[in-house]
Amino acid sequence: MKVELDGKEVQTTETGFLVNLEDWNEDIAKVIAEQEEIELTERHWDVINYLRDEFINNKENQPNTRNMVKDIGKIWGEKIDTKTLFDLFPGNPSKQAGRIGGLPESRRKGGY
């Protein structure tokens, strides 16, 4: 996947994740989301910002979907389930939101 913004190509891996975390900004996120056919809403941004915060400020933590359900539910002040996150990011919430958020690809296995 190729990511281009203002005529400049941003380097990505074969699976579409940014090579350099520092290349990310909200405009890049919008380009990636558009390629993935996702229209970003406030809730999408909540998930993306949560994942970025976990990675950047919590020892490169990349939560799985189970942990995301708990944490995002607290952020939104409501009980949610995995379907809620899959409705936002049908390509797997932790991976797809992480890709849009400019994070490296997670290498963990399992843990829906």
Secondary structure as the mmCIF struct_conf table of DSSP 4:
data_model
#
loop_
_struct_conf.conf_type_id
_struct_conf.id
_struct_conf.beg_label_comp_id
_struct_conf.beg_label_asym_id
_struct_conf.beg_label_seq_id
_struct_conf.end_label_comp_id
_struct_conf.end_label_asym_id
_struct_conf.end_label_seq_id
STRN STRN1 VAL A 3 LEU A 5
TURN_TY1_P TURN_TY1_P1 ASP A 6 GLY A 7
STRN STRN2 LYS A 8 VAL A 10
HELX_LH_PP_P HELX_LH_PP_P1 GLN A 11 GLN A 11
STRN STRN3 THR A 12 THR A 12
TURN_TY1_P TURN_TY1_P2 GLU A 14 THR A 15
BEND BEND1 GLY A 16 GLY A 16
STRN STRN4 LEU A 18 LEU A 18
BEND BEND2 VAL A 19 VAL A 19
HELX_RH_3T_P HELX_RH_3T_P1 LEU A 21 ASP A 23
HELX_RH_AL_P HELX_RH_AL_P1 GLU A 26 GLN A 35
TURN_TY1_P TURN_TY1_P3 GLU A 36 GLU A 37
HELX_RH_AL_P HELX_RH_AL_P2 GLU A 42 ASN A 57
TURN_TY1_P TURN_TY1_P4 ASN A 58 GLU A 60
HELX_RH_AL_P HELX_RH_AL_P3 THR A 65 TRP A 76
TURN_TY1_P TURN_TY1_P5 GLY A 77 GLY A 77
BEND BEND3 GLU A 78 GLU A 78
HELX_RH_AL_P HELX_RH_AL_P4 THR A 82 LEU A 88
TURN_TY1_P TURN_TY1_P6 PRO A 90 GLY A 91
HELX_RH_AL_P HELX_RH_AL_P5 PRO A 93 ILE A 100
TURN_TY1_P TURN_TY1_P7 GLY A 101 GLY A 102
HELX_LH_PP_P HELX_LH_PP_P2 LEU A 103 SER A 106
#
